């Protein structure tokens, strides 16, 4: 069988053996909960609680600050201790709501109430997704209700579930596919009910044969849903790459997936949609992997948003002696943590604990013009020339080389035998270009 794929990409060590066979374990937090108001793409949410307010589990504590924004929901009951700046796993400091967990988990009225989505209108489903504060849980954090409202719903002919999970070490989506396939399939059916002309595709890399087999069997009698096995290759799970692999259609940074007739959401996002619609449960938790050679008991956890990373490290048996680096996320697109005193947010997926810092092990040397970065780039760019522009801080040339099409996957950096920090340079250049564009717009 021919596997769906894209041109470019790399094959890093996947490290999934640490946690892929560990069932999801529910973790109940012990400490104070922290809810940043910026856990998504778009405008920050606006706090609707203040210090000393009592809150319930499932209560909206910050409302969407615009159309492209998202509600923040308390995952515990307790008292608001403060509204103050706190660190995100990315290192940014943003306004946050601090809640003292009372340990009772007293719910708001109606939490968990069963609903039949087939008796709900399309607008009622979209409104419920918005109220639930659901965003893309694959890492991007784009508000899901916005994604479910394309200009022309009739032009959508694919709803793709991103089950690639191509980031090394991460296994949370894999475990979700194995342990909650009914939720996943119902969530996809809910999404399909919004688009009359669409079929559903669950795209899974072929290094997850158990998930492919299980879901293929479960959708065998579903006319509008199929499973698409994909070649195991990083970054197969990138939205553009997955759309091309599944449909053969191409998009760039100026286009949305909807422009190619596609809606794409990752596994846990689709599960969250099912919980919001069928079980009246907003986004309060996510599946989270703690893994790597540097943790004593790697595993997958169902964890409440707002929980401290430090608590999860403790729950996973603590760090091994000699740990060199702890990454929020995976080694390709994650952020190295300077402290574990940060909360799980909607876009958190994992902690990867490394006994060896491979980045620090190598020294940068001059480019040898080997072209490996060009072959690796899934966006078909020329990183070698883009790096020359970055070193000169030449924004004009960088843009002329289509540098803004880079989505910072790290494939070029991984492939580079000279160990040049290509992705980091491109990230800085993209930020500089966007800042310059904003400056020009304000004139």
Secondary structure, DSSP 8 states (H G I E B T S, - for coil): ---B--S--B-----GGGTTTS-EEEE---S-EEEES--SSSS--EE---TT-EE-BT-EEEE-SSSS---EE-SS-EEEEEEEEEE-TTS-EEEEEEEEE-S---B-TTTT----GGGS-HHHHHHHHHHTT-B-TTTT--BHHHHT--S-GGG--EEEEEE---STT--HHHHHHHH-HHHHHHHHHHHHTT-TT-EEEEEEETT-HHHHHHHHHHTTT-TTEEEEEE---BTTTSHHHHHHHHH-----TTS-GGGGTEEEEEHHHHHHHHHHHHS---S-EEEEEEESTTBSS-EEEEEETT-BHHHHHHHTT-B-TT--EEEES-TTT-EE-S-S--B--TT--EEEEESS-HHHHS---------HHHHH-TT---HHHHHHHHHTT-HHHHHHTTGGG-----HHHHH-TT---HHHHHHHHHHHHHHHHHHHHH-
